[in-house]
Amino acid sequence: MGVLALAGCSTTSSERPPLSVLRDTSESASRRLQAVSDLRASQGAAEQVGVDAVAPRDVYKEIAWTTGQPAALRAAVVDALLNDRDQAVVDDAKEMAKLMLPKEGTREVVVAICRNAGTKGWSDFTPAIVRAYSRTLPGVEETDRVERLALLDLNPGRSIEEIAFGVFLDPPKLPPTEAIDWTMRHRADAWNVLARVDPQGTARAAMLDRAADVKGDAVLDAVRAARADLRTIPVTGDELTWLASLRSPSRKEDAGWWKQAAAAVAKTPPDAGDLRLRHLEPLRWTSVAAPERLSMSRDQLASLVQERLADRRFHQRSVAEGKRVDGPVKSERFERRLAELSWVDLIAILAIDEAIRQPHVTRALFAQARADRADTSTEYGGLVAYRRDAPTADGGSVDRAVVMLYMPRSSQRCGDTQFVASDEMLAASDHAIAHYHFHVQKERNAEYAGPSDGDFDYATRHGRGCLVFTSVTEGVLAVDYYHPGDLVVDLGTISRDP
């Protein structure tokens, strides 16, 4: 009878306190969701409940920050916190939500935060929502993005372009942490929104003109100087950060570079095409090392490139996203992609091709490729640049091509098929003519000769001209040039023993 009595008094999961069910990760997601509903109906999140005297608020926050928890559950606890009966809990949850939102990868959580902010009129969420909106979301129409809808709710009478530009002009003033400039991060993400919704830059140009009375803003001054001196403005947020670095007062060497780049731009023909930041160093180098090219027509430059490619061997990439491509693919041959290349693109390709075919550069690339093949934790990559370190007879100096390898940090080694550029590499790349990485997992890797979709995303996000070196046989690397969008040009091969 005693045993039966004890059995009769034991509790089932449905009879357990809701907080206990919520904390139990072995319970089903549906039971835990029901527990959140039960808790919300019974008391505020700050009230202590349960045998451990743990407040639901603390459990909610732990679940909200844990990305491994069920998506719907994380969204439910965030919503519970933002709608608690205790205003102190809500205020604390709002600050938590602002921190979560910019990098939150779970759409259910993003939706919960944005809907609460939009419907409750929390306009102080605008900068955080702009940062969340800066992230691309393939397969979702712009007009359906919950971030966009919330921003319009919070800023009646203003367009998305005006809202994002407003955050760019007046970002939150936050102290840096761990060397991260959060104010610049807000500005860059706002600029990324503008890159997507104003791809031609028309709205930005008009808003920059209307902001003519804003003085003493170093980043805004840099954008104005780029428009005036270099006939360009940054398109993406990463380009904005790049431009701000080029104009930094702490970098004295940049003043001379800017002057040379502006002089080179002044010599470009009216039909040179849209200038981007990635074109400036190739133009500057050309004005010093091969100034006759600046007087050539587009057809003459194309002929010069074609002559250089005439006797080279080419390898078309045949694998996409790990699968062999069936059917036609976009050609990587120069003559097939020429219509997509502007005058200034051709200037850049010639400068890059000349750099990587210097014997000392080729030797360095093959040494790096060998090291990369031996290291299966990551792909290797770095920067191609011209350094003014070779003296001339008249006491001046000439530019010397170099390749600089930047090893990914241990936390950024994501496997043998991915390269992650370190902050150190990006910070050192102001004057680089190209970023590069390797596809050398095996000696005969020709099916991967060329950029992947992720590589194109990288080029577009950073606004860079890029190279990928692929091992196609022993002692031979295929060279492919690509830049923002999906433009790729096969530059042939380089040999370890030319």
C-alpha positions as CSV (number, residue, x, y, z in Angstrom):
1,M,0.0,0.0,0.0
2,G,2.9,2.4,0.8
3,V,4.5,1.7,-2.6
4,L,1.2,2.3,-4.3
5,A,0.7,5.6,-2.4
6,L,4.1,6.8,-3.4
7,A,3.5,6.0,-7.0
8,G,0.2,7.8,-6.9
9,C,1.8,10.9,-5.6
10,S,4.5,11.1,-8.3
11,T,4.1,14.0,-10.7
12,T,3.9,13.7,-14.5
13,S,5.5,16.3,-16.8
14,S,2.0,17.9,-17.2
15,E,1.8,18.4,-13.4
16,R,5.2,19.9,-13.0
17,P,5.5,23.6,-12.4
18,P,5.7,25.5,-15.8
19,L,9.2,26.9,-15.0
20,S,10.5,23.4,-14.4
21,V,9.1,22.3,-17.8
22,L,10.6,25.3,-19.5
23,R,14.1,24.7,-18.1
24,D,14.0,21.0,-19.1
25,T,15.7,20.7,-22.5
26,S,14.6,17.1,-22.7
27,E,11.0,18.2,-22.9
28,S,9.4,18.8,-26.3
29,A,9.4,22.3,-27.8
30,S,5.6,22.3,-27.7
31,R,5.5,21.6,-23.9
32,R,8.1,24.3,-23.3
33,L,6.1,26.8,-25.4
34,Q,3.0,26.0,-23.4
35,A,5.0,26.5,-20.2
36,V,5.9,30.1,-21.4
37,S,2.1,30.7,-22.0
38,D,1.3,29.4,-18.6
39,L,3.9,31.5,-16.9
40,R,2.8,34.7,-18.7
41,A,-0.8,34.0,-17.6
42,S,0.2,33.5,-13.9
43,Q,2.8,36.1,-13.0
44,G,5.4,38.6,-14.2
45,A,8.8,37.4,-15.3
46,A,10.6,39.1,-12.4
47,E,8.6,37.1,-9.8
48,Q,10.4,34.2,-8.2
49,V,8.8,30.9,-8.9
50,G,9.8,27.3,-8.4
51,V,11.7,25.1,-6.0
52,D,15.0,26.8,-7.0
53,A,13.6,30.3,-6.5
54,V,14.6,31.2,-10.1
55,A,12.8,34.1,-11.7
56,P,11.3,33.3,-15.1
57,R,13.0,36.5,-16.4
58,D,16.5,34.9,-15.9
59,V,15.4,31.7,-17.6
60,Y,13.9,33.6,-20.5
61,K,17.1,35.6,-21.0
62,E,19.2,32.5,-21.0
63,I,17.0,30.9,-23.6
64,A,16.9,34.1,-25.7
65,W,20.7,34.3,-25.9
66,T,21.2,30.5,-26.6
67,T,21.1,30.0,-30.4
68,G,20.8,26.2,-30.0
69,Q,17.4,26.5,-28.4
70,P,14.3,26.0,-30.6
71,A,13.6,29.0,-32.7
72,A,10.0,29.3,-31.8
73,L,10.8,29.1,-28.1
74,R,13.5,31.8,-28.3
75,A,10.9,34.1,-30.1
76,A,8.3,33.3,-27.4
77,V,10.5,34.2,-24.4
78,V,11.7,37.4,-26.2
79,D,8.1,38.4,-26.7
80,A,7.3,37.5,-23.1
81,L,10.0,39.8,-21.8
82,L,9.0,42.7,-24.1
83,N,5.4,42.4,-22.9
84,D,6.0,41.8,-19.2
85,R,3.7,43.6,-16.7
86,D,6.9,44.9,-14.9
87,Q,8.2,48.0,-16.8
88,A,11.7,47.4,-15.4
89,V,11.7,43.9,-17.1
90,V,10.6,45.5,-20.3
91,D,13.2,48.2,-20.2
92,D,15.9,45.6,-19.6
93,A,14.6,43.4,-22.4
94,K,14.6,46.3,-24.8
95,E,18.3,46.8,-24.3
96,M,18.9,43.1,-24.7
97,A,16.9,43.0,-27.9
98,K,18.8,45.9,-29.4
99,L,22.1,44.0,-28.8
100,M,20.7,40.8,-30.3
101,L,19.0,42.2,-33.4
102,P,22.0,43.2,-35.6
103,K,23.5,39.7,-35.8
104,E,20.4,37.6,-35.0
105,G,20.2,34.8,-37.5
106,T,16.8,33.3,-36.4
107,R,14.0,34.9,-38.3
108,E,11.4,34.2,-35.7
109,V,13.4,36.2,-33.1
110,V,13.9,39.1,-35.6
111,V,10.2,39.1,-36.3
112,A,9.3,39.1,-32.6
113,I,11.6,42.1,-31.9
114,C,10.7,44.1,-34.9
115,R,6.9,43.6,-34.5
116,N,7.0,44.6,-30.9
117,A,9.2,47.7,-31.7
118,G,7.0,48.7,-34.7
119,T,3.6,48.3,-33.0
120,K,4.7,49.9,-29.7
121,G,6.4,52.9,-31.4
122,W,9.8,52.3,-29.9
123,S,11.7,54.7,-32.2
124,D,14.9,54.1,-30.3
125,F,15.1,50.7,-32.0
126,T,15.6,52.4,-35.4
127,P,19.4,52.1,-35.5
128,A,19.4,48.4,-34.4
129,I,16.7,47.5,-37.0
130,V,18.7,49.3,-39.7
131,R,21.6,47.1,-38.8
132,A,19.5,44.0,-39.0
133,Y,18.0,45.2,-42.3
134,S,21.5,45.5,-43.7
135,R,21.8,41.8,-43.9
136,T,20.7,40.2,-47.2
137,L,17.9,37.7,-47.1
138,P,17.7,35.6,-50.3
139,G,14.3,34.6,-51.4
140,V,12.4,37.3,-49.5
141,E,11.1,40.4,-51.3
142,E,12.3,43.7,-49.9
143,T,8.7,44.9,-49.4
144,D,8.0,41.8,-47.2
145,R,11.0,42.3,-44.8
146,V,9.7,42.8,-41.3
147,E,12.6,45.1,-40.6
148,R,11.5,47.4,-43.5
149,L,7.9,47.4,-42.2
150,A,9.0,48.2,-38.7
151,L,11.2,51.1,-39.8
152,L,8.4,52.6,-41.8
153,D,6.1,52.3,-38.8
154,L,8.6,54.0,-36.6
155,N,9.4,56.8,-39.0
156,P,6.2,57.9,-40.6
157,G,6.5,60.1,-43.7
158,R,10.1,59.0,-44.4
159,S,11.4,56.7,-47.0
160,I,13.7,53.8,-46.3
161,E,16.5,55.7,-48.0
162,E,16.0,58.7,-45.7
163,I,15.7,56.5,-42.6
164,A,19.0,54.7,-43.4
165,F,20.8,57.9,-44.3
166,G,19.6,59.4,-41.0
167,V,21.3,56.6,-39.1
168,F,24.4,57.2,-41.2
169,L,24.4,60.9,-40.4
170,D,23.6,60.5,-36.8
171,P,24.6,57.1,-35.5
172,P,24.4,56.1,-31.8
173,K,27.5,57.4,-29.9
174,L,28.7,54.2,-28.3
175,P,32.1,53.7,-26.7
176,P,34.4,51.2,-28.5
177,T,34.8,47.7,-27.0
178,E,37.6,45.3,-27.9
179,A,38.8,47.7,-30.6
180,I,35.4,47.7,-32.3
181,D,34.2,51.1,-33.4
182,W,30.5,50.7,-32.8
183,T,29.6,54.1,-34.2
184,M,31.4,53.3,-37.5
185,R,29.7,49.9,-37.5
186,H,26.3,51.5,-37.4
187,R,27.3,53.9,-40.2
188,A,28.6,51.0,-42.4
189,D,25.5,48.9,-41.9
190,A,23.3,51.9,-42.7
191,W,25.3,52.4,-45.9
192,N,24.8,48.7,-46.7
193,V,21.1,49.2,-46.6
194,L,21.5,52.1,-49.0
195,A,23.7,49.9,-51.3
196,R,20.8,47.5,-51.6
197,V,17.8,50.0,-51.9
198,D,19.7,52.7,-53.8
199,P,22.1,50.6,-56.0
200,Q,22.8,53.5,-58.5
201,G,23.5,56.0,-55.7
202,T,21.0,58.5,-57.0
203,A,19.2,58.9,-53.6
204,R,22.5,59.1,-51.8
205,A,23.9,61.8,-54.0
206,A,20.8,63.9,-53.5
207,M,20.8,63.4,-49.7
208,L,24.5,64.2,-49.6
209,D,23.8,67.5,-51.3
210,R,21.0,68.2,-48.8
211,A,23.4,67.6,-46.0
212,A,25.8,70.3,-47.2
213,D,25.4,72.2,-44.0
214,V,26.7,69.3,-41.8
215,K,30.3,70.2,-40.9
216,G,33.0,68.6,-38.9
217,D,32.0,65.0,-39.7
218,A,35.2,63.1,-40.8
219,V,33.3,60.3,-42.5
220,L,31.0,62.6,-44.3
221,D,33.9,64.8,-45.3
222,A,35.7,61.7,-46.7
223,V,32.6,60.8,-48.9
224,R,32.6,64.4,-50.1
225,A,36.3,64.4,-50.9
226,A,35.9,61.1,-52.8
227,R,33.1,62.6,-54.9
228,A,35.1,65.7,-55.7
229,D,38.7,64.3,-56.1
230,L,38.1,60.7,-57.2
231,R,34.8,60.8,-59.0
232,T,33.4,58.0,-56.8
233,I,31.6,57.3,-53.6
234,P,31.6,54.1,-51.6
235,V,28.8,51.7,-52.5
236,T,28.9,49.2,-49.6
237,G,29.4,49.6,-45.9
238,D,32.8,47.9,-46.1
239,E,33.9,50.4,-48.8
240,L,32.7,53.2,-46.6
241,T,35.0,51.9,-43.8
242,W,37.8,51.6,-46.4
243,L,37.4,55.2,-47.5
244,A,37.3,56.4,-43.9
245,S,40.6,54.7,-43.3
246,L,42.1,56.3,-46.4
247,R,41.2,59.7,-45.1
248,S,42.3,59.0,-41.5
249,P,44.6,61.8,-40.1
250,S,46.7,59.1,-38.4
251,R,47.8,57.7,-41.7
252,K,50.2,60.3,-43.1
253,E,51.3,58.2,-46.1
254,D,47.7,58.3,-47.4
255,A,47.9,62.0,-48.2
256,G,50.5,61.5,-50.9
257,W,48.6,58.4,-52.2
258,W,45.4,60.4,-52.4
259,K,47.1,63.2,-54.4
260,Q,48.6,60.7,-56.9
261,A,45.2,58.9,-57.2
262,A,43.3,62.1,-57.8
263,A,45.9,63.2,-60.5
264,A,45.4,59.8,-62.2
265,V,41.6,60.1,-62.1
266,A,41.9,63.5,-63.7
267,K,43.6,61.9,-66.7
268,T,40.9,59.2,-67.3
269,P,38.6,59.7,-70.3
270,P,35.0,60.7,-69.8
271,D,33.8,57.3,-70.9
272,A,36.1,55.4,-68.5
273,G,33.1,53.9,-66.8
274,D,31.9,54.1,-63.1
275,L,35.0,54.4,-60.9
276,R,35.0,52.4,-57.7
277,L,37.5,52.5,-54.9
278,R,39.0,49.2,-56.2
279,H,40.1,51.1,-59.4
280,L,42.1,53.8,-57.7
281,E,45.3,52.0,-56.8
282,P,45.6,50.4,-60.3
283,L,45.0,53.8,-61.8
284,R,47.6,55.4,-59.5
285,W,50.2,52.7,-60.3
286,T,49.5,53.0,-64.0
287,S,50.0,56.7,-64.0
288,V,53.5,56.2,-62.5
289,A,54.7,52.9,-64.1
290,A,52.8,52.8,-67.5
291,P,51.4,56.3,-68.1
292,E,50.9,55.7,-71.8
293,R,48.0,53.4,-71.0
294,L,46.0,56.4,-69.7
295,S,46.0,57.8,-73.2
296,M,44.8,54.6,-74.8
297,S,41.2,53.9,-75.9
298,R,39.2,51.1,-74.5
299,D,39.7,49.1,-77.7
300,Q,43.5,49.6,-77.4
301,L,43.5,48.4,-73.8
302,A,41.4,45.4,-74.7
303,S,43.9,44.5,-77.5
304,L,46.8,44.9,-75.0
305,V,45.1,42.4,-72.6
306,Q,44.3,40.0,-75.5
307,E,48.0,40.0,-76.5
308,R,49.0,39.1,-73.0
309,L,46.5,36.2,-72.9
310,A,47.2,34.9,-76.4
311,D,49.5,32.0,-75.6
312,R,48.1,31.0,-72.2
313,R,46.1,27.9,-71.2
314,F,42.7,28.3,-69.6
315,H,40.6,26.2,-67.2
316,Q,36.8,26.7,-66.9
317,R,35.3,26.0,-63.5
318,S,32.9,23.0,-63.7
319,V,31.8,22.6,-60.1
320,A,29.3,24.9,-58.3
321,E,28.3,24.5,-54.7
322,G,30.0,21.1,-54.6
323,K,28.2,19.7,-57.6
324,R,29.3,19.4,-61.2
325,V,27.5,21.9,-63.4
326,D,25.1,20.3,-66.0
327,G,24.5,22.4,-69.1
328,P,26.0,25.8,-70.2
329,V,27.9,28.0,-67.8
330,K,29.0,31.6,-68.2
331,S,32.3,31.7,-70.0
332,E,35.4,33.0,-68.2
333,R,37.2,33.8,-71.4
334,F,38.2,37.4,-71.8
335,E,36.7,37.9,-75.2
336,R,33.4,36.6,-74.0
337,R,33.2,38.9,-71.0
338,L,34.8,42.0,-72.6
339,A,31.4,43.7,-73.1
340,E,31.0,43.8,-69.3
341,L,34.4,45.4,-68.7
342,S,34.9,49.2,-68.7
343,W,38.0,51.2,-69.6
344,V,39.0,51.4,-66.0
345,D,38.4,47.6,-65.4
346,L,40.9,46.9,-68.2
347,I,43.4,49.3,-66.5
348,A,43.0,47.3,-63.3
349,I,43.3,43.9,-65.0
350,L,46.6,44.9,-66.7
351,A,48.0,46.2,-63.4
352,I,47.1,43.0,-61.5
353,D,48.3,40.7,-64.3
354,E,51.6,42.5,-64.4
355,A,52.1,42.2,-60.6
356,I,51.4,38.4,-60.3
357,R,53.8,37.6,-63.2
358,Q,56.8,39.0,-61.6
359,P,59.2,36.1,-60.8
360,H,59.6,36.9,-57.1
361,V,55.8,37.1,-56.8
362,T,55.3,33.8,-58.6
363,R,57.8,32.1,-56.3
364,A,56.0,33.4,-53.2
365,L,52.6,32.3,-54.5
366,F,53.8,28.7,-55.0
367,A,55.5,28.6,-51.6
368,Q,52.2,29.8,-50.0
369,A,50.2,27.2,-52.1
370,R,52.4,24.4,-50.8
371,A,51.8,25.5,-47.2
372,D,48.1,25.8,-47.8
373,R,47.8,22.3,-49.2
374,A,49.5,21.0,-46.1
375,D,47.1,22.9,-43.8
376,T,43.6,21.4,-43.9
377,S,42.1,23.7,-41.3
378,T,41.6,26.6,-43.8
379,E,42.3,28.1,-47.2
380,Y,45.1,30.7,-47.3
381,G,44.9,34.2,-48.8
382,G,46.2,37.7,-48.7
383,L,46.9,40.9,-50.6
384,V,48.5,41.8,-53.9
385,A,50.1,45.3,-53.8
386,Y,52.7,47.6,-55.2
387,R,55.2,48.9,-52.6
388,R,57.4,51.9,-53.2
389,D,60.6,50.4,-51.8
390,A,62.9,50.0,-54.8
391,P,65.4,53.0,-55.1
392,T,66.1,54.6,-58.5
393,A,69.3,56.3,-59.7
394,D,67.8,59.8,-59.2
395,G,67.1,59.1,-55.5
396,G,63.4,58.3,-56.0
397,S,61.7,55.0,-55.8
398,V,59.7,52.7,-58.0
399,D,56.8,50.5,-57.1
400,R,57.6,46.8,-56.5
401,A,54.9,44.1,-56.7
402,V,54.4,42.1,-53.5
403,V,52.0,39.4,-52.2
404,M,51.3,39.4,-48.5
405,L,50.0,36.3,-46.9
406,Y,47.5,36.8,-43.9
407,M,46.8,33.7,-41.9
408,P,43.3,33.3,-40.7
409,R,42.9,33.4,-36.9
410,S,42.3,30.1,-35.1
411,S,38.6,31.1,-34.6
412,Q,38.2,31.8,-38.3
413,R,39.5,28.5,-39.6
414,C,36.3,27.1,-41.0
415,G,37.7,24.1,-42.9
416,D,39.8,23.4,-46.0
417,T,37.4,25.0,-48.5
418,Q,36.9,28.4,-47.0
419,F,39.1,31.5,-46.5
420,V,38.1,34.1,-43.9
421,A,40.0,37.5,-44.2
422,S,41.2,38.6,-40.8
423,D,40.7,42.1,-39.5
424,E,44.5,42.6,-39.8
425,M,44.3,41.8,-43.5
426,L,41.4,44.2,-44.2
427,A,43.1,46.9,-42.2
428,A,46.3,46.5,-44.3
429,S,44.5,46.5,-47.7
430,D,43.9,50.2,-48.2
431,H,46.4,50.3,-51.1
432,A,46.1,46.7,-52.3
433,I,45.3,46.2,-56.0
434,A,43.6,42.8,-55.3
435,H,42.7,40.3,-52.6
436,Y,43.5,36.7,-53.3
437,H,43.0,33.2,-51.9
438,F,43.9,29.6,-53.0
439,H,42.0,26.5,-54.2
440,V,44.8,24.1,-53.8
441,Q,43.3,21.2,-51.8
442,K,44.8,18.8,-54.3
443,E,47.3,19.2,-57.2
444,R,44.7,18.4,-59.8
445,N,41.9,20.7,-58.8
446,A,40.9,22.2,-62.2
447,E,37.2,21.7,-61.7
448,Y,37.3,24.3,-59.0
449,A,39.3,26.8,-61.0
450,G,37.5,30.1,-60.4
451,P,35.4,31.8,-57.7
452,S,32.5,30.2,-55.8
453,D,29.3,32.0,-55.0
454,G,30.7,32.8,-51.6
455,D,33.8,34.4,-53.3
456,F,31.5,36.6,-55.4
457,D,29.7,37.6,-52.2
458,Y,33.0,38.6,-50.6
459,A,34.1,40.7,-53.6
460,T,30.7,42.5,-53.7
461,R,30.6,43.1,-49.9
462,H,34.1,44.5,-49.8
463,G,34.0,46.2,-53.2
464,R,37.3,44.5,-54.2
465,G,39.0,43.2,-57.3
466,C,40.0,39.6,-56.3
467,L,42.1,36.7,-57.6
468,V,41.8,33.0,-56.9
469,F,44.8,30.7,-57.6
470,T,43.9,27.0,-58.3
471,S,46.2,24.1,-58.6
472,V,45.5,22.4,-62.0
473,T,48.6,20.2,-62.2
474,E,52.0,19.9,-60.5
475,G,53.8,23.2,-60.6
476,V,50.9,25.1,-62.4
477,L,48.3,27.5,-60.9
478,A,45.3,28.7,-62.8
479,V,44.6,32.4,-62.2
480,D,41.1,33.9,-62.2
481,Y,40.2,37.5,-61.7
482,Y,36.7,38.5,-60.4
483,H,35.0,41.6,-59.0
484,P,31.6,42.6,-57.5
485,G,28.7,41.0,-59.3
486,D,29.5,37.8,-61.2
487,L,32.2,38.9,-63.5
488,V,35.1,36.5,-63.8
489,V,38.0,36.6,-66.3
490,D,40.4,33.7,-66.7
491,L,43.9,35.1,-66.8
492,G,45.5,31.8,-67.8
493,T,48.1,30.0,-65.7
494,I,51.4,30.7,-63.9
495,S,54.2,28.1,-63.6
496,R,56.5,27.3,-60.7
497,D,59.3,26.9,-63.3
498,P,58.5,29.2,-66.2
